[in-house]
């Protein structure tokens, strides 16, 4: 085992890969079908990583449960058509999972997204996570439940788990779970928006270099 971590868990969107095209298309479809105005693409990008209900509220200002439910239904209707095929994994993703395995470190995914779609994207890329937890399995982030469920599934205390994410939602979930956290600056969150003591990495390749250095220390 390398360093202090027995497991490294990853968010998916803007951390392991980019599903932006599918998310933007699905969001625009849902809002159009509901007769709602279309926000700028930058505003949609800022919702990536949120639950669909939170995304609806962020984009429309409405907390109406019926509206949230209809938005979620329509989003998923379009996402079934476009999400898997439009997803792109970031450079170094598969190699990082393979390297972690050689080090005896479990590598998993904790995401707020749809389990079957994320599983299909990972399988297509040749990645077999030790654990995959979605919003269908636990209370979504920023609650720590998904990270804690993954840790329990691996029979590890949170202190031995490192979580990798790209957003304030990921940061909050990791802190609440009591695990380690490194933020990748590959998402829509600006580096200065993270807590001052949060460690930042520019991408997955830099993250692997960081973990290798820790292992040699």
C-alpha positions, -999 to +999 in steps of 0.1 A: +000+000+000+012+035-009+010+063+016-017+067+042-047+058+020-063+024+018-089+036-007-093+065-032-128+074-041-137+097-070-166+119-080-174+114-117-185+147-134-156+170-140-134+147-119-130+114-138-148+126-170-169+151-188-206+145-194-212+182-200-226+178-235-252+153-224-261+173-193-265+205-212-286+188-238-308+170-213-312+202-192-322+223-222-346+196-233-363+194-199-367+232-196-380+235-232-406+208-226-417+226-194-420+259-213-393+275-192-366+300-202-331+287-212-303+299-190-268+306-203-246+275-207-223+287-179-252+285-154-260+250-164-223+240-161-224+253-125-251+228-116-231+198-127-226+176-097-258+187-080-289+164-078-315+171-105-338+186-079-311+211-068-302+218-104-338+227-112-340+251-082-306+267-091-317+273-127-352+284-121-354+296-085-384+273-079-385+248-050-418+233-062-416+195-057-438+189-087-416+210-109-385+193-096-400+159-103-410+168-138-376+183-146-360+151-133-383+129-154-377+149-186-339+152-180-336+115-176-358+109-207-332+128-228-302+115-209-311+079-217-305+088-254-273+109-251-254+106-219-233+075-223-223+081-259-214+117-253-193+111-222-155+115-223-131+103-197-102+126-188-066+116-198-051+093-172-083+080-157-079+044-166-042+045-159-048+059-125-073+032-116-048+005-128-019+021-109-040+022-076-047-015-081-010-023-084-005-004-051-031-023-033-054+007-030-091+003-036-104+027-062-141+036-063-167+061-074-192+081-054-214+102-076-248+120-075-255+107-109-275+078-123-259+044-114-266+025-147-253+053-169-221+059-149-215+021-147-219+019-185-195+048-191-169+032-168-173-002-184-169+012-218-136+027-207-124-005-192-126+007-156-140-017-129-143+003-096-140-016-064-173+002-053-198+024-071-222+045-050-248+067-067-277+089-056-298+059-059-279+042-031-275+069-005-285+105+003-267+126-023-238+149-017-232+172+000-244+147+026-216+123+035-238+092+032-224+080-001-188+083+009-195+066+043-214+038+025-185+032+001-161+031+031-183+006+049-185-015+018-147-016+017-146-023+054-125+008+060-128+037+084-132+071+068-098+082+080-082+058+055-102+070+026-092+099+002-120+115-018-113+133-051-138+158-064-141+191-082-168+211-065-178+226-032-204+199-029-176+173-030-156+192-005-185+195+019-193+158+016-157+147+023-154+170+053-186+157+068-175+121+062-142+128+080-121+115+051-092+131+032-100+154+002-082+167-028-099+190-053-093+189-090-096+222-108-111+206-139-146+217-131-166+249-129-155+257-094-127+283-092-096+274-072-102+303-048-137+291-039-124+261-021-114+263+016-079+277+021-067+244+035-080+222+007-052+208-015-057+214-052-045+194-082-049+205-118-058+171-133-057+133-129-021+130-141-010+156-116-030+137-089-012+104-097+022+122-094+010+136-061+001+102-047+033+086-060+053+113-042+033+106-010+041+069-013+079+076-016+078+099+014 
